[in-house]
Amino acid sequence: MSSHFSTKKTGNIGEKFAEEYLKNNGYRIIATNWFYKHKEIDIIAEKDSFLVIVEVKTRAKNYLIDPMYAVTKQKQKFLIEAADHFIQTKIFQKR
């Protein structure tokens, strides 16, 4: 077996770590791996009446690029569109 994790396995580990971190810091997890238009939001959480959309970027220890820069403008636009859709279809339906 290879000593290197696949990208998917590394991502899954990062998402679980992020989910636990959020829970331990008082966030309520609403959804994980939520799909909209064939794309995925990693974590949707809530705390103090704020909806939080989380894009998890897990990198190898020696990766030189800051993960913040891995979220492209296109991905940011998608996350905004998907968050809006989530609010319209999931949050407002409950009111």
Secondary structure, DSSP 8 states (H G I E B T S, - for coil): --SS--HHHHHHHHHHHHHHHHHHTT-EEEEEEEEETTEEEEEEEEETTEEEEE------TT--S-GGGGS-HHHHHHHHHHHHHHIIIIIGGG-
